[in-house]
Amino acid sequence: MTTDSTIFPAQQTAEHQQALPSMPALQHWVLRITEPPLRPLPPLLDAPRVLVAMQRLVDIIQLVRSPAGGWHPDRQPSVENLLPYVTEEACDLLETLEHALDQWSEQPTEAAESWLSVHLWQNYCLAADFAPQLLWGMARSSYAVMRLLEGVPAQITTAEGEVRSGVVRLSALLHGAIAEHHQVADLVTQHPPAALLDEAIALQIQMGYPMAEPQPAGDVLHTLVQHIRMTTPAVLSFLEGIAVNALAPGHAWQMGTLKLEMAFAFFEGEGMASTLPSLQSPDAVTRLKFTDIVWLDAYRTTIIQQHLATLIPQLSVYRNIANADVPPLTEEVLPTLVKNACEVADLLEQAPPFLDTTETQEGVRIENLTSWLLWCISRSAYGVMHLVGGLPCRLLQPGSDWQEGRLRLLLTLKLHTPEGDRYIDLATGQLPEPDVFPLDTDVVVQSTTDQWILHPCLIEHLQTQVMDSILQTLPELRSLLDGTTVEIWQPDAELYSAEAKLLIDFDFRALP
């Protein structure tokens, strides 16, 4: 691709790399993070009352600033303009927060920070081993971030007004600096970035990220980084820069820094290279409509409260109240509280596929539902993510010899209809292969690459560990595991009812 005023070398990366040509690539460095990237957070006490009060404020903000609420499109939904309409709900939330923080202590909360392995700062690690955890921490922050890390179709408009089509990808750039040495690597490719998009260029993302009109690439980046900061606070230290003790081959131990930066890479004219599952069959236009309104409301409430429980401790007003020697004046804190609630409302508007208002009414495409469920389960724990992708292991079944192969968490959407059962493998978006079947509970597995099964382990015990990890992070999935009623719609076919149910098992593929 030709470099021009639209696409340019990443942060003068070539200059960084030529300081010392013999400096080994960043992935070969040995690192020890010298201070834990965890910050004490005031615990969310009396959580149910706080969550209800915050949800009431967020709901009224979303209503007031919408066309349905009578908001004029030419009027900015600023804090100053919104405050008179939401004062009652904001005051209720402030009172609830102050009551909940009366017993504030310096004990750090776990929640969204618990994903980052303590081994990363208690021990030494290769940068190549550290990078995937950091990348996963970003991808788990939101479905949209995950899609953008993979790459989605987009258009850009140059300064000359020329419209170009291609694929835009969110690049997570890890900068490592030791004295005068500097290395930068894209966490996805593990190589220096080739070319990045100028932040002033107008960007229109066409899939995976809601955009009503083109926006400057820098504005979109700012929103995404803010989202990552609020939903995955353990990444915050790396966005600001964190001290490390580092050893590169051929060099002495030195103190340095690691810093994470975000940018967009744009590849003109390239086809969609996403690894997301898609249905290459008539089912690709199949829609599911969830018909149990009570179930849907309970599911929606659980998801929203999970988001709020993560977001509230990250809000500036929460920290300010927690750290204040005396309660702040109401008139001083209300604008900040409403500003924070607007930020939360913006994040919550990126709804899961079947919680979107339109898709709740019209039904959600099956490929959208299965890919979102796959992301949900993959984000629950780093170990679960590895099992979803599959890992090498050996297996012993009663009456058989040891077998070498690949163990995979088998995630299936089961549709029970009057005509029979249909199954969709979430990882492929297709019917399971004929030789794919769940393992019996008395099978023993062992792997040298996974902490859960370093020693021989019964599938039954591994299943318990995995389910505990998933449901602790995603309690709403319990509803899908129990099943719910849906209507299935296909072109040129009658609407028919079914039960949708999520199945979580294990699958083993023996080596030939």
C-alpha positions in Angstrom: 0.0 0.0 0.0 1.2 3.4 -0.9 2.0 5.8 2.0 0.2 9.1 1.7 -1.4 11.8 3.8 -4.1 9.3 4.9 -2.0 6.3 5.9 1.4 6.8 7.4 4.2 4.8 9.2 3.2 4.0 12.8 4.5 6.7 15.2 7.7 6.9 13.1 8.3 3.3 14.0 11.3 3.0 11.7 13.1 5.6 13.7 12.4 3.7 16.9 13.8 0.5 15.5 17.0 1.9 14.0 18.4 3.2 17.3 20.1 -0.1 17.8 19.7 -2.5 14.8 21.0 -5.4 16.9 18.3 -5.1 19.5 16.2 -8.3 19.5 12.5 -8.2 18.8 10.3 -7.3 21.7 8.7 -10.8 22.0 12.2 -12.2 23.0 12.6 -9.9 26.0 12.2 -11.3 29.5 10.1 -9.0 31.7 9.2 -8.6 35.3 6.6 -6.0 36.1 7.9 -4.2 39.1 4.6 -3.1 40.6 1.2 -4.8 40.3 -1.1 -3.2 37.8 -3.9 -3.3 40.4 -5.2 -0.3 42.2 -7.3 -0.3 45.4 -10.9 0.3 44.5 -13.6 1.0 47.1 -15.8 -2.0 47.3 -19.4 -1.7 46.0 -21.3 -2.2 49.2 -25.1 -2.5 49.2 -24.8 -3.3 45.6 -28.4 -4.0 44.8 -29.6 -0.5 45.8 -26.7 1.2 44.0 -27.3 -0.8 40.8 -31.1 -0.1 40.8 -30.5 3.7 41.4 -27.8 3.8 38.7 -30.1 1.9 36.2 -32.9 4.4 36.9 -30.7 7.3 36.1 -29.3 5.7 33.0 -32.8 4.8 31.8 -34.1 8.3 32.2 -31.0 9.8 30.4 -31.5 7.4 27.5 -35.2 8.3 27.3 -34.8 12.1 27.7 -32.1 12.5 25.0 -33.9 10.2 22.5 -36.3 11.4 19.8 -39.0 9.4 21.6 -38.4 11.6 24.7 -38.9 14.8 22.6 -35.2 15.8 22.4 -34.6 18.1 19.5 -31.9 16.8 17.2 -30.2 20.2 17.0 -29.9 20.4 20.8 -26.7 19.0 22.3 -27.4 16.4 25.0 -24.8 18.0 27.3 -24.7 17.5 31.0 -25.9 21.1 31.5 -28.9 20.5 29.2 -29.8 17.1 30.7 -29.4 17.9 34.4 -32.8 19.7 34.9 -34.6 16.6 33.5 -32.7 14.0 35.6 -32.1 15.8 38.9 -34.4 13.6 41.0 -32.8 10.3 39.8 -29.3 11.8 40.1 -30.0 12.9 43.7 -31.3 9.4 44.6 -28.2 7.8 43.2 -25.9 10.2 45.1 -27.7 9.4 48.4 -27.4 5.7 47.7 -23.7 6.0 46.9 -22.9 8.0 50.0 -24.7 5.4 52.1 -22.9 2.5 50.4 -19.5 4.2 50.9 -19.9 5.0 54.6 -17.9 1.8 55.4 -15.4 2.2 52.6 -12.1 0.4 53.1 -8.9 0.1 51.1 -9.6 -3.5 50.2 -9.3 -3.8 46.4 -12.2 -5.3 44.6 -11.6 -8.2 42.1 -14.3 -8.1 39.5 -12.9 -7.0 36.1 -9.3 -6.9 37.4 -9.1 -10.5 38.4 -8.5 -11.7 34.8 -4.8 -10.6 34.8 -2.7 -13.4 36.1 -0.7 -12.6 39.3 2.2 -14.5 37.8 2.8 -11.6 35.4 4.2 -9.5 38.2 5.2 -12.1 40.8 7.4 -13.9 38.3 9.4 -13.3 35.2 7.8 -13.9 31.8 8.6 -13.7 28.1 7.0 -10.7 26.4 5.6 -13.2 23.9 3.7 -15.0 26.7 2.6 -11.8 28.3 1.2 -10.2 25.1 -1.7 -12.7 24.5 -3.1 -12.1 28.0 -3.0 -8.3 27.5 -4.7 -8.8 24.1 -7.3 -11.0 25.6 -7.9 -8.5 28.3 -8.7 -5.9 25.6 -10.8 -8.2 23.5 -13.0 -9.1 26.5 -13.8 -5.5 27.2 -16.6 -5.5 24.6 -17.9 -7.4 21.6 -17.2 -4.4 19.4 -13.5 -4.2 20.4 -13.1 -7.9 19.7 -14.6 -7.5 16.2 -12.4 -4.5 15.5 -9.3 -6.3 16.6 -10.1 -8.9 14.0 -10.9 -6.4 11.2 -14.2 -5.2 9.8 -15.4 -3.6 6.5 -15.1 0.2 6.5 -14.8 3.3 4.4 -12.6 6.3 4.8 -12.8 9.7 3.2 -9.5 11.4 2.5 -8.8 15.1 2.9 -9.4 15.5 -0.8 -12.9 14.0 -0.5 -12.0 10.6 -2.0 -13.9 7.6 -0.6 -12.0 4.4 -0.2 -13.3 1.0 0.8 -11.4 -1.7 2.7 -10.9 -3.3 6.0 -10.1 -1.4 9.2 -8.5 -3.1 12.1 -7.9 -1.9 15.7 -4.2 -2.2 16.3 -3.0 -2.7 19.9 0.6 -1.5 20.0 2.9 -2.5 22.8 5.8 -0.2 23.2 8.8 -1.5 25.1 11.6 0.9 26.1 14.9 0.1 27.8 17.2 3.1 28.2 17.9 4.2 24.5 16.4 1.0 23.1 12.8 1.0 21.8 10.7 -1.7 20.3 7.0 -1.7 19.2 4.9 -4.6 18.2 1.3 -5.1 17.2 -0.1 -7.6 19.8 -2.1 -9.4 17.0 0.7 -9.9 14.5 3.7 -9.8 16.9 5.4 -7.5 14.4 6.0 -3.8 14.1 3.0 -2.0 12.6 3.3 -1.3 8.9 0.9 1.6 8.4 -1.7 3.3 10.5 -4.7 5.6 9.8 -4.4 9.3 10.3 -6.6 10.2 13.2 -8.1 13.2 11.4 -9.5 11.0 8.5 -13.2 10.4 8.5 -14.0 6.8 9.2 -17.3 4.9 8.6 -17.2 1.4 10.1 -19.8 -0.8 8.3 -20.0 -3.8 10.6 -19.4 -4.7 14.2 -19.5 -1.1 15.6 -22.6 1.2 15.6 -22.0 4.3 13.6 -24.8 6.6 12.2 -22.3 8.7 10.2 -18.6 9.0 9.5 -16.4 10.3 12.4 -12.8 11.3 12.7 -10.7 8.1 13.4 -9.3 9.8 16.5 -12.7 10.3 18.0 -13.6 6.7 17.5 -10.3 5.6 19.1 -11.0 7.9 22.1 -14.4 6.3 22.6 -12.9 2.8 22.4 -10.1 3.5 24.7 -12.5 5.0 27.2 -14.6 1.9 27.0 -11.6 -0.4 27.6 -10.5 1.8 30.6 -14.0 1.5 32.2 -14.7 -2.2 31.5 -11.2 -3.6 32.0 -9.4 -1.5 34.6 -6.4 -3.8 34.8 -5.4 -2.5 31.3 -5.4 1.1 32.5 -1.8 0.8 34.0 -0.5 -0.3 30.6 -2.3 2.5 28.7 -0.5 4.9 31.1 2.8 3.1 31.0 4.2 0.7 33.6 7.7 0.1 34.9 9.4 -3.2 34.1 12.7 -4.9 34.8 13.8 -6.3 31.4 16.5 -8.5 29.9 17.0 -8.7 26.1 19.3 -11.3 24.6 22.8 -9.8 24.3 22.1 -7.1 26.8 22.3 -6.5 30.5 19.3 -6.3 32.9 17.8 -2.8 32.7 14.8 -0.9 34.0 12.3 0.2 31.4 8.7 0.8 30.6 5.9 -0.9 28.8 3.1 1.2 27.3 0.0 0.2 25.3 -1.3 2.5 22.5 -4.3 2.1 20.2 -4.5 3.0 16.5 -6.4 2.0 13.4 -4.8 0.2 10.5 -6.6 0.4 7.1 -6.2 -2.0 4.2 -7.7 -0.7 1.1 -9.7 -3.0 -1.1 -9.0 -6.1 1.0 -11.8 -8.7 1.5 -13.3 -9.3 4.9 -10.8 -11.5 6.8 -12.7 -12.0 10.0 -12.4 -15.3 11.8 -15.9 -14.9 13.2 -18.1 -17.9 12.4 -20.6 -17.4 9.6 -23.3 -19.7 8.3 -22.7 -20.6 4.7 -26.0 -22.3 4.3 -29.7 -21.4 4.1 -29.5 -21.0 7.9 -27.4 -17.8 7.3 -30.7 -15.9 7.0 -32.4 -17.7 9.8 -33.7 -15.5 12.6 -34.6 -16.4 16.2 -37.1 -14.3 18.1 -37.1 -14.8 21.9 -40.8 -15.0 22.9 -40.7 -15.4 26.7 -40.9 -11.7 27.7 -40.3 -12.5 31.4 -37.2 -14.5 30.5 -36.0 -11.8 28.2 -36.5 -9.0 30.8 -34.7 -11.1 33.5 -31.8 -11.8 31.1 -31.5 -8.2 30.1 -31.6 -7.0 33.7 -28.8 -9.5 34.7 -26.6 -8.4 31.9 -27.1 -4.7 32.6 -26.4 -5.2 36.3 -23.2 -7.1 35.5 -22.1 -4.1 33.4 -23.0 -1.6 36.1 -21.3 -3.6 38.8 -18.1 -3.4 36.8 -18.5 0.2 35.7 -19.6 2.0 38.8 -16.3 1.6 40.8 -14.4 3.1 37.8 -16.4 6.3 37.7 -14.6 9.4 38.9 -17.6 10.5 41.1 -17.4 7.1 42.9 -13.7 7.6 43.7 -14.2 11.2 44.7 -17.0 10.4 47.2 -15.0 7.4 48.5 -11.9 9.5 49.1 -13.6 12.7 50.5 -13.1 13.5 54.1 -16.5 15.1 54.2 -19.5 14.4 51.9 -19.2 16.7 48.8 -21.9 19.4 48.2 -24.7 18.1 46.1 -24.6 20.9 43.6 -20.9 20.3 43.1 -21.1 16.5 42.5 -24.3 16.2 40.5 -22.9 17.4 37.1 -20.1 14.8 37.4 -22.6 12.2 38.4 -24.7 12.9 35.4 -21.6 13.0 33.1 -20.6 9.6 34.4 -24.1 8.2 34.0 -24.1 9.4 30.3 -20.8 7.5 29.8 -22.4 4.4 31.2 -25.5 4.9 29.0 -23.2 5.2 25.9 -21.6 1.9 26.8 -24.8 0.1 27.5 -26.2 1.2 24.1 -23.9 -1.3 22.5 -26.4 -4.0 23.3 -26.0 -7.8 22.8 -27.6 -8.9 19.5 -30.9 -10.2 20.9 -31.2 -7.4 23.4 -31.3 -4.7 20.7 -34.7 -3.2 20.5 -35.1 -3.8 16.7 -33.8 -7.4 16.9 -35.9 -8.1 20.0 -39.0 -7.3 17.8 -37.8 -8.8 14.5 -35.6 -11.6 15.7 -31.8 -11.9 15.7 -29.8 -13.6 12.9 -28.4 -16.9 14.1 -24.9 -16.1 13.1 -25.0 -12.9 15.1 -26.3 -14.7 18.2 -23.8 -17.6 18.0 -20.7 -15.3 17.4 -21.8 -13.1 20.4 -22.3 -16.2 22.7 -18.9 -17.5 21.6 -17.3 -14.1 22.6 -19.2 -14.1 25.9 -17.9 -17.5 26.9 -14.4 -16.8 25.7 -14.2 -13.6 27.8 -15.2 -15.4 31.1 -11.6 -16.6 31.9 -8.3 -16.8 30.1 -8.2 -20.6 30.6 -11.7 -20.9 29.1 -10.6 -18.9 26.1 -7.8 -21.4 25.5 -10.2 -24.4 25.8 -12.6 -22.8 23.3 -9.8 -22.6 20.8 -8.6 -26.1 21.7 -5.3 -27.3 23.2 -3.0 -30.3 22.8 -3.6 -33.0 25.4 -3.6 -36.8 25.9 -6.7 -38.7 26.8 -7.5 -42.1 28.5 -10.9 -43.7 28.2 -11.9 -46.8 30.1 -11.0 -49.9 28.1 -8.7 -47.9 25.7 -5.0 -46.8 25.5 -3.7 -43.3 25.9 -4.5 -41.1 22.8 -2.8 -37.9 21.7 -4.9 -35.2 20.3 -6.7 -31.9 20.8 -9.2 -31.1 23.6 -11.9 -28.4 22.8 -14.7 -26.9 24.8 -17.7 -27.9 22.7 -20.2 -25.0 22.7 -23.5 -25.9 21.0 -26.8 -24.1 20.5 -29.6 -26.7 20.5 -32.9 -25.9 18.9 -35.6 -28.4 19.9 -38.5 -28.4 17.4 -41.5 -30.6 16.9 -39.7 -32.1 13.9 -36.6 -32.9 15.8 -33.4 -31.4 17.3 -31.0 -29.1 15.4 -27.5 -28.3 16.7 -25.2 -25.4 15.8 -21.5 -25.4 16.8 -20.7 -21.9 18.1 -17.1 -22.1 17.0 -17.9 -22.8 13.3 -21.5 -21.6 13.0 -22.3 -24.9 11.3 -23.8 -28.2 12.2 -21.2 -30.2 14.3 -19.0 -32.6 12.3 -20.3 -36.2 12.3 -17.4 -37.4 14.5 -17.9 -34.6 17.1 -19.5 -35.8 20.3 -19.3 -34.9 24.0 -16.8 -36.9 26.1 -18.0 -39.1 28.9 -17.5 -37.8 32.4 -15.2 -40.6 33.5 -12.6 -39.9 30.8 -9.1 -38.7 32.0 -7.3 -35.8 30.2 -3.8 -34.2 30.8 -2.0 -31.4 29.1 1.4 -29.8 29.5 0.2 -26.4 28.4 -2.9 -25.8 30.6 -2.8 -25.1 34.3 -6.2 -26.8 34.9 -5.0 -30.2 33.6 -1.2 -30.2 34.2 -2.0 -33.4 36.1 -4.4 -36.1 35.1 -8.0 -34.9 35.6 -11.4 -36.3 35.1 -13.6 -34.6 32.5 -16.3 -34.4 35.2 -13.9 -32.3 37.5 -12.7 -30.1 34.6 -16.3 -29.5 33.6 -17.1 -28.2 37.1 -14.1 -25.9 37.1 -15.0 -24.5 33.7 -18.7 -24.0 34.5 -17.8 -22.3 37.8 -15.5 -19.8 35.9 -18.1 -19.1 33.2 -21.1 -18.6 35.6 -19.1 -16.5 38.0 -18.4 -14.0 35.3 -21.6 -14.6 33.2 -24.5 -15.5 35.5 -27.0 -14.7 32.8 -25.8 -17.7 30.8 -27.5 -19.9 33.4 -30.8 -18.9 31.8 -29.7 -20.1 28.4 -28.4 -23.3 29.9 -31.9 -23.9 31.2 -33.4 -23.1 27.8 -36.1 -20.7 26.6 -38.8 -20.5 24.0 -38.1 -18.9 20.6 -39.7 -18.6 17.2 -37.7 -19.6 14.2 -38.1 -17.7 10.9 -36.6 -18.7 7.6 -37.3 -17.3 4.1 -40.0 -19.1 2.2 -41.0 -21.1 5.3 -43.6 -20.8 8.0 -42.8 -19.5 11.5 -42.5 -22.2 14.0 -41.7 -22.5 17.7 -38.8 -24.2 19.4 -36.8 -24.3 22.6 -33.3 -22.8 22.4 -30.7 -24.2 24.8 -27.0 -23.7 25.3 -24.9 -26.9 25.7 -21.3 -26.9 27.1 -19.4 -30.1 26.8 -15.9 -31.3 25.7 -14.8 -32.7 22.4 -11.6 -34.6 21.6 -9.9 -35.0 18.2 -7.3 -37.7 18.1 -4.2 -37.2 16.1 -4.1 -39.4 12.9 
